[in-house]
Amino acid sequence: MKKRILTGWTFSRAFYALMGIFIIIQSVMQREWIGILPGGYFAAMGIFSFGCAAGNCFGGSCYNQPKPDSTSTEEIKFEEIK
């Protein structure tokens, strides 16, 4: 867990963490306590690096490998159906 928090920081992950903390601070200052929930969610997404919304899927489940470039050309045979 410590490694997950301290490594792999990207711009979007830092943005989520900072905006979540900002929302929490603003909610407390305005005494709008319900705002702590979305702020906490966004801050946790950034800090703990979860959720594909942050662009950083844990475990690589959202990463798709590109298909290998097929340079071989095979002749396709068509059969006419009457």
C-alpha positions, 0 to 999 in steps of 0.5 A, spaced: 500 500 500 505 504 501 508 503 494 502 504 491 501 511 494 508 513 493 509 511 486 506 512 479 504 519 480 501 523 474 498 529 472 491 527 473 492 523 479 495 529 482 489 533 480 484 529 482 488 529 489 488 536 489 481 538 487 478 533 492 482 536 498 480 543 495 473 540 495 473 538 502 476 544 505 471 549 501 465 544 504 468 545 511 469 552 510 462 553 508 459 548 513 456 544 507 458 537 510 455 533 504 460 536 500 465 532 504 463 525 501 465 527 493 471 531 496 473 525 499 472 520 493 476 524 489 481 525 494 482 518 495 482 516 487 488 521 487 491 518 493 490 511 492 490 511 485 484 507 483 478 508 478 479 509 471 476 516 471 483 518 474 486 514 468 490 510 472 487 503 473 490 499 478 492 492 476 492 494 468 485 491 467 484 497 463 490 497 458 489 494 452 495 491 448 495 494 441 495 489 435 501 487 432 502 490 425 500 485 420 505 486 414 503 479 410 498 479 405 494 473 403 490 472 397 483 472 399 479 467 395 471 468 394 466 463 392 460 465 388 454 463 391 448 462 386 
